[in-house]
Amino acid sequence: MTNTHMYAVTIPEFGAADVLRPDRVPLPEPGPGQVAIDVVFAGANFAEILYRQGVVDVPLPFVPGIEVAGSVRALGEGVEGLAIGQRVAALTIVGSGGYAEVALTAADLVAPVATLDLATAAALPSNSTTAFLVLDRVARLEPGERVLVHAAAGGVGSQLGQAARLLGAGRIVGTVGSEAKVPVAERFGYDEVVLRDQVADVGEFDVVVDMVGGGTRRASLDRLAPMGRMVVMGNASGAEDVGISANDLWFSNKTVSGFNLAAFAAAYPADAGRALRRAVAAAESGSLRIDVEPLPLDRAADAHRRIESGSTTGKLVLEVGPE
Ligand SMILES: NC(=O)c1ccc[n+]([C@@H]2O[C@H](COP(=O)([O-])OP(=O)(O)OC[C@H]3O[C@@H](n4cnc5c(N)ncnc54)[C@H](OP(=O)(O)O)[C@@H]3O)[C@@H](O)[C@H]2O)c1
């Protein structure tokens, strides 16, 4: 890093994982209400693949990275309650920029980290925060309710099972795409884990969380009990969008909601920050477990390939700099 430039991995053009390029980019300075963070780890996420593929239109070259952990480098005008050098986890999801030595975000989206290691702290801002918001704020999960979660061994799936448990759910069932992932998902708060093609046999649910899409989305709707709520929060399968009949919802007393953390954090930063701090507290108390695998930042393309192939369990994080 120089006084004016820093190391980052950028998206110079849209395309496959090998477009990701190490580069020197201008060092960002925090504006009013912002925090600059010396990044130690950046989470690697499905969302960053969508940016890289051009599914989300962003200006190029673009520094991806929706979450980081590190220490506070500088505070913008008006920021209170954080100190230079403090260890933090942060959502950088609104402007991205996490795959870099220094990242900027709004102070509301920064949470102090006391005891957690920074690799784990970088793995929770997106998926764990989303898990609490999806179940609590969107699905309005009530104690004792039955919950079904797809891709249960994955980054967000591993957090949804545990968040459902912490929020007092009744029966919690996960689905996975392969036998090998069944024992992995079983460690994340699920009462039962089944292969996704067996989902028709697992009964009905008050809340279903779908981030897989396609046929899974349609099958999920069939699993909803009357007054049940399905939250649509991703399309990992890359399938065509699924049309859902409003009249069918009307006749069957079912609800379908959507959730997108980037749009939520932009519109409601204080609420997103509260959910982030709740996730950090749960991880620090030992009641939220996150399986983390670190890789060096210059292997970001490998991380993307592995996430795209659907072969990962838990969470990959990119090591950017020393603590
Ligand atoms: N809306 C939001 O705010 C938000 C926040 C976080 C994540 N998400 C979304 O949630 C999904 C999962 O994210 P994640 O970070 O948990 O990633 P992840 O750990 O890689 O999970 C994705 C999982 O989806 C399943 N999958 C099914 N079909 C797939 C296919 N064709 N290609 C790849 N994976 C496939 C795989 O699990 P199986 O082997 O079990 O099928 C895979 O492991 C993504 O769509 C992401 O965009 C959304």
Ligand as a Chemical Component Dictionary entry (heavy atoms), coordinates in Angstrom:
data_LIG
# 
_chem_comp.id                   LIG 
_chem_comp.type                 NON-POLYMER 
_chem_comp.pdbx_formal_charge   0 
_chem_comp.three_letter_code    LIG 
# 
loop_
_chem_comp_atom.comp_id 
_chem_comp_atom.atom_id 
_chem_comp_atom.alt_atom_id 
_chem_comp_atom.type_symbol 
_chem_comp_atom.charge 
_chem_comp_atom.model_Cartn_x 
_chem_comp_atom.model_Cartn_y 
_chem_comp_atom.model_Cartn_z 
_chem_comp_atom.pdbx_ordinal 
LIG N1  N1  N 0  -31.004 -12.407 -0.633 1  
LIG C1  C1  C 0  -29.933 -12.213 0.102  2  
LIG O1  O1  O 0  -29.784 -11.189 0.719  3  
LIG C2  C2  C 0  -28.898 -13.304 0.172  4  
LIG C3  C3  C 0  -27.941 -13.327 1.191  5  
LIG C4  C4  C 0  -27.041 -14.417 1.225  6  
LIG C5  C5  C 0  -27.116 -15.398 0.244  7  
LIG N2  N2  N 1  -28.057 -15.302 -0.740 8  
LIG C6  C6  C 0  -28.195 -16.310 -1.787 9  
LIG O2  O2  O 0  -28.262 -17.589 -1.214 10 
LIG C7  C7  C 0  -27.698 -18.536 -2.096 11 
LIG C8  C8  C 0  -26.634 -19.319 -1.363 12 
LIG O3  O3  O 0  -25.563 -18.465 -1.022 13 
LIG P1  P1  P 0  -24.373 -19.007 -0.119 14 
LIG O4  O4  O 0  -23.464 -17.876 0.154  15 
LIG O5  O5  O -1 -24.934 -19.797 1.001  16 
LIG O6  O6  O 0  -23.645 -19.962 -1.178 17 
LIG P2  P2  P 0  -23.272 -21.505 -1.069 18 
LIG O7  O7  O 0  -22.774 -21.845 0.266  19 
LIG O8  O8  O 0  -22.352 -21.762 -2.220 20 
LIG O9  O9  O 0  -24.646 -22.223 -1.298 21 
LIG C9  C9  C 0  -25.172 -22.451 -2.570 22 
LIG C10 C10 C 0  -25.739 -23.835 -2.598 23 
LIG O10 O10 O 0  -26.812 -23.849 -3.508 24 
LIG C11 C11 C 0  -27.007 -25.168 -3.949 25 
LIG N3  N3  N 0  -27.175 -25.223 -5.408 26 
LIG C12 C12 C 0  -28.238 -25.764 -6.038 27 
LIG N4  N4  N 0  -28.082 -25.706 -7.342 28 
LIG C13 C13 C 0  -26.884 -25.122 -7.580 29 
LIG C14 C14 C 0  -26.166 -24.815 -8.771 30 
LIG N5  N5  N 0  -26.664 -25.074 -9.994 31 
LIG N6  N6  N 0  -24.954 -24.219 -8.648 32 
LIG C15 C15 C 0  -24.438 -23.935 -7.445 33 
LIG N7  N7  N 0  -25.088 -24.211 -6.277 34 
LIG C16 C16 C 0  -26.297 -24.808 -6.350 35 
LIG C17 C17 C 0  -25.762 -25.966 -3.507 36 
LIG O11 O11 O 0  -26.130 -26.713 -2.336 37 
LIG P3  P3  P 0  -26.634 -28.239 -2.467 38 
LIG O12 O12 O 0  -25.426 -29.041 -2.863 39 
LIG O13 O13 O 0  -27.164 -28.548 -1.129 40 
LIG O14 O14 O 0  -27.674 -28.224 -3.557 41 
LIG C18 C18 C 0  -24.778 -24.893 -3.114 42 
LIG O15 O15 O 0  -23.853 -25.339 -2.159 43 
LIG C19 C19 C 0  -27.146 -17.748 -3.299 44 
LIG O16 O16 O 0  -28.117 -17.793 -4.326 45 
LIG C20 C20 C 0  -27.013 -16.355 -2.756 46 
LIG O17 O17 O 0  -27.128 -15.396 -3.767 47 
LIG C21 C21 C 0  -28.940 -14.286 -0.788 48 
# 
loop_
_chem_comp_bond.comp_id 
_chem_comp_bond.atom_id_1 
_chem_comp_bond.atom_id_2 
_chem_comp_bond.value_order 
_chem_comp_bond.pdbx_ordinal 
LIG N1  C1  SING 1  
LIG C1  O1  DOUB 2  
LIG C1  C2  SING 3  
LIG C2  C3  SING 4  
LIG C2  C21 DOUB 5  
LIG C3  C4  DOUB 6  
LIG C4  C5  SING 7  
LIG C5  N2  DOUB 8  
LIG N2  C6  SING 9  
LIG N2  C21 SING 10 
LIG C6  O2  SING 11 
LIG C6  C20 SING 12 
LIG O2  C7  SING 13 
LIG C7  C8  SING 14 
LIG C7  C19 SING 15 
LIG C8  O3  SING 16 
LIG O3  P1  SING 17 
LIG P1  O4  DOUB 18 
LIG P1  O5  SING 19 
LIG P1  O6  SING 20 
LIG O6  P2  SING 21 
LIG P2  O7  DOUB 22 
LIG P2  O8  SING 23 
LIG P2  O9  SING 24 
LIG O9  C9  SING 25 
LIG C9  C10 SING 26 
LIG C10 O10 SING 27 
LIG C10 C18 SING 28 
LIG O10 C11 SING 29 
LIG C11 N3  SING 30 
LIG C11 C17 SING 31 
LIG N3  C12 SING 32 
LIG N3  C16 SING 33 
LIG C12 N4  DOUB 34 
LIG N4  C13 SING 35 
LIG C13 C14 SING 36 
LIG C13 C16 DOUB 37 
LIG C14 N5  SING 38 
LIG C14 N6  DOUB 39 
LIG N6  C15 SING 40 
LIG C15 N7  DOUB 41 
LIG N7  C16 SING 42 
LIG C17 O11 SING 43 
LIG C17 C18 SING 44 
LIG O11 P3  SING 45 
LIG P3  O12 DOUB 46 
LIG P3  O13 SING 47 
LIG P3  O14 SING 48 
LIG C18 O15 SING 49 
LIG C19 O16 SING 50 
LIG C19 C20 SING 51 
LIG C20 O17 SING 52 
# 
